[in-house]
Amino acid sequence: MMRAWRGREYEKALNPATQRLGLKLWAALATRPALYRLATRIGRAGLTLIARGRGRIARLPFGDGWTKHRDMPAPEGATFMQRWQAGERPHRGETR
C-alpha cells in the first residue's frame, strides 16, 4: 500500500522537486553499473577527504541535520564490491 501511495505521489509531483531529481539520478546510476561504481568511488574518496584521517565525519555537506547530533564513520578498508571480487564471501549464517 505504501509503495502505491508513493507511486501516486511521484506521478502527481506532490513530493519536493529535489526528491524527484534525486530519484531520477539514482535510477540513472542504478541502471548503469559502471557509472554506479565510478560514482561510489568518487563519493568514497570525497568522504575520506572530509574525514581527514580522524575516522569520523563530524559535519557532512548537505547533511547538517543528520550530523548535527551524531558523527558518521569514515569509509575504511575495501568496498563491498572489491571484497566480493576478491572472494571474501561470508558462509551461510556467518556474519563479519
Stockholm file with secondary structure:
# STOCKHOLM 1.0

chainA/1-96         MMRAWRGREYEKALNPATQRLGLKLWAALATRPALYRLATRIGRAGLTLIARGRGRIARLPFGDGWTKHRDMPAPEGATFMQRWQAGERPHRGETR
#=GR chainA/1-96 SS CHHHHHHHHHHTTCSCHHHHHHHHHHHHHHTCHHHHHHHHHHHHHHHHHHHTTSSEESCCTTCHHHHTSCCEECCCSCCHHHHHHTTCCCCTTCCC
#=GC SS_cons        CHHHHHHHHHHTTCSCHHHHHHHHHHHHHHTCHHHHHHHHHHHHHHHHHHHTTSSEESCCTTCHHHHTSCCEECCCSCCHHHHHHTTCCCCTTCCC
//
